[in-house]
Amino acid sequence: MQGRVPSDIREKGTQQMRWQWDEYPSGVHYGAPMDPEPLGRYNDPTGRTGICYTADNAAAAIAESLGRVYQRDPEDFTLGLSDLRKAQMYTLETTRDTRTINMTKLQGMLHITADQTMGNRQDITQAITDWAANTPGLQYDGVSYSSRHYGVGMCTAFWEREGETGPLADVTHSSVYSHVDSNPDNFPQNWQEKDIDGFEIVVETLQFDVSADDS
C-alpha cells in the first residue's frame, strides 16, 4: 500500500512556518493530546505519536490560526495590535529529507470529498495518521494537506514517533507583528514591495481588522 500512496519529498533544510499565540523557547512542539482534550485534525487518536503543525508560508500559518478562532464566532471575533505583538511566528526547517503523505491527492484515491477531510468530523484524517505513523515499517514523516483558510502552499502535520526524533528544528522567531517575509506567496494581489511584514499579511493579504488596543 505504501508504494501507491501519493507523497511529497522535502529536502533537508526546507523552511516551514508556525504560529504560536505565546512566545516559547522553541517553535517545535509535537503535541499528543488524549481525550477528553481536544484533538487536532491530524492528531494521533491513540496518543502514541506527537504532531507539530506547520505551513509552507507565513500567510497560511496565520490564516489557519486566526481562521479557526474567527469561524467559531465571526460576530464576536476581535484582534488587536497587542495580539500580534504577543503572538510569535517561528521559522523552522527540516533536519533531513522528509516524505509526507499528500492528502489532497490521496482523497481522490479514496473517493472521499474535501468536506469529509476538512469538515467538522475528524475521524478519517486521524485514522490516516494512526495508520501511517504507527504501522511498523512505514517511512512517512507526516501528512501534507491544503489549508482550509488560505489555499496557497500546503500545511503539514509532521510527527515524532515514540523513541524517535522528529524532523524539525528552529531557525528563528519574532512577533507576528515584526515578522518580515519575502516569499511572494504571502503577498496580496498587485503588491509592489519586495517583502511584507506580519501586520501587512494580516490586514492586507488576509483582510482582518486589527484594533489599536495597545497604543
Secondary structure, DSSP 4 states (H G I P E B T S, - for coil): -GGGS-EEEE-TT-EEEEEESS--S-S---B---TTSPPPTT--TTSSSEEEEEESSHHHHHHHHHHHHHHH-GGG---BHHHHHHSEEEEEEESS-EEEEEHHHHHHHTT--HHHHHSS--HHHHHHHHHHHHSTT----EEEE--SS--SS-EEEEEE-TTS--SEEEEEEEETTT-EE--GGGPPTT--SS-EEHHHIIIIIS----B-TT-
